[in-house]
């Protein structure tokens, strides 16, 4: 497991992290996003969409529809929100397994802790902690070689912490 933690002082910096991640992702993977309401999960996903070449104007929290898809240049971003689900079976009922195992899909799952038992072991885990009105502590943890490389490449990018 490889990890990287940094402080974001603005929505723009959180978005920039997402853009960097999206640019560096070159195959399907699962990204889990956990944090309190308002911690910036959807802002980060909007940045990932931009980095993947998707239309960012359409990106919003899929709380009431559970899932949104955003076609990118080469990969499709599948954005899930499990906040309103009663249990894992409801998540499975929307066909999530099809997307989790599709190499052309980047699955970004908000409130992933609620469904962690069915998620792939190889994944990028993101925890956002609100430390001020626009300040966030963001920790990335990569599990599996591809996600570990993604975390290392993001850390090496360097422009996010300046």
C-alpha positions in Angstrom: 0.0 0.0 0.0 1.3 3.4 -1.0 -0.2 6.6 0.6 0.0 10.3 0.0 -1.6 13.0 2.2 -1.8 16.7 1.6 -3.7 19.8 2.5 -6.1 21.5 0.1 -6.8 25.2 0.9 -9.5 25.7 -1.7 -12.1 24.0 -3.8 -9.8 24.8 -6.8 -7.0 22.8 -5.2 -9.3 19.8 -4.5 -10.5 20.0 -8.1 -6.9 20.2 -9.3 -6.1 16.9 -7.5 -9.0 15.3 -9.3 -7.7 16.6 -12.7 -4.3 15.2 -12.0 -5.7 11.8 -11.0 -7.9 11.8 -14.1 -5.0 12.6 -16.4 -2.8 9.9 -14.8 -5.5 7.1 -15.0 -4.9 4.9 -18.0 -7.3 2.0 -17.4 -10.4 1.1 -15.5 -10.2 1.1 -11.7 -12.2 1.7 -8.6 -11.8 4.9 -6.5 -13.5 5.0 -3.1 -14.4 8.4 -1.6 -15.2 8.9 2.0 -15.8 11.9 4.1 -18.5 14.0 5.8 -21.2 15.8 3.9 -19.7 18.8 2.2 -16.1 17.5 2.4 -15.5 17.9 -1.3 -16.1 14.4 -2.7 -18.1 15.6 -5.7 -15.6 18.5 -6.4 -12.9 15.8 -6.6 -15.0 13.7 -8.9 -15.6 16.7 -11.2 -11.8 17.1 -11.4 -11.3 13.4 -12.2 -14.0 13.8 -15.0 -12.1 16.8 -16.4 -8.8 14.9 -16.4 -10.5 12.0 -18.2 -11.8 14.4 -20.9 -15.5 14.2 -19.8 -18.0 17.0 -19.8 -17.7 18.4 -16.3 -20.8 20.6 -16.6 -22.9 17.5 -16.1 -21.1 16.2 -13.0 -23.1 16.4 -9.8 -23.7 14.2 -6.8 -25.8 11.2 -7.9 -27.4 11.0 -4.5 -31.0 10.5 -5.8 -30.2 8.6 -8.9 -27.4 6.5 -7.4 -25.3 6.5 -10.5 -24.2 8.8 -13.4 -21.9 8.0 -16.3 -19.6 10.5 -18.0 -17.9 9.4 -21.2 -14.3 10.6 -21.3 -11.8 10.6 -24.1 -10.8 6.9 -23.6 -12.5 5.8 -20.4 -16.0 6.3 -18.9 -16.3 7.7 -15.4 -19.1 5.9 -13.5 -20.0 8.0 -10.5 -21.9 6.2 -7.7 -23.3 7.6 -4.4 -24.3 5.0 -1.8 -25.4 7.5 0.9 -29.1 6.7 0.6 -28.7 2.9 0.2 -30.1 0.7 2.9 -27.6 -2.1 2.3 -25.1 -3.7 -0.1 -27.9 -5.7 -1.8 -29.4 -2.4 -3.1 -26.0 -1.5 -4.5 -25.7 -4.9 -6.2 -29.2 -4.5 -7.6 -28.2 -1.6 -9.8 -25.6 -3.8 -11.5 -22.5 -2.3 -10.0 -20.5 -5.5 -10.5 -20.6 -5.0 -14.2 -18.9 -1.7 -13.9 -16.4 -2.6 -11.2 -14.9 -5.3 -13.5 -15.0 -3.3 -16.7 -11.5 -2.1 -17.8 -13.1 0.8 -19.6 -14.8 2.2 -16.5 -13.3 4.3 -13.7 -15.8 3.8 -10.8 -15.8 6.7 -8.3 -17.9 5.6 -5.3 -19.0 8.2 -2.8 -19.7 6.9 0.8 -17.8 3.7 -0.2 -17.5 2.6 3.4 -21.2 1.6 3.2 -20.4 -1.1 0.6 -16.8 -1.9 1.2 -17.3 -5.6 1.5 -18.1 -6.0 -2.2 -15.4 -3.6 -3.6 -12.3 -4.8 -5.3 -9.2 -5.2 -3.1 -7.2 -3.3 -5.8 -8.4 0.3 -5.5 -7.6 3.9 -4.8 -9.0 4.9 -1.4 -9.6 8.6 -0.8 -10.5 10.1 2.5 -11.4 13.8 2.7 -11.5 15.6 6.0 -12.9 19.1 6.3 -10.6 21.2 8.4 -12.1 24.7 7.6 -14.6 26.3 5.4 -12.6 25.5 2.2 -9.6 23.6 3.7 -9.4 19.8 3.4 -7.0 17.1 4.4 -7.0 14.6 1.7 -5.4 11.1 2.0 -4.9 8.8 -1.0 -4.1 5.1 -0.4 -3.3 2.8 -3.3 -4.0 -0.9 -2.9 -2.6 -3.1 -5.7 0.2 -2.2 -8.0 -1.7 0.0 -10.5 -3.2 2.1 -7.7 0.1 2.3 -5.8 1.7 3.7 -9.0 -1.2 6.2 -9.4 -0.6 7.5 -5.9 3.2 7.7 -6.4 2.7 9.5 -9.7 0.2 11.9 -8.1 2.7 12.6 -5.3 5.5 13.1 -7.8 3.4 15.6 -9.8 4.2 18.1 -7.0 2.1 21.0 -8.3 -0.8 20.2 -5.9 1.0 21.2 -2.8 2.4 24.5 -4.0 
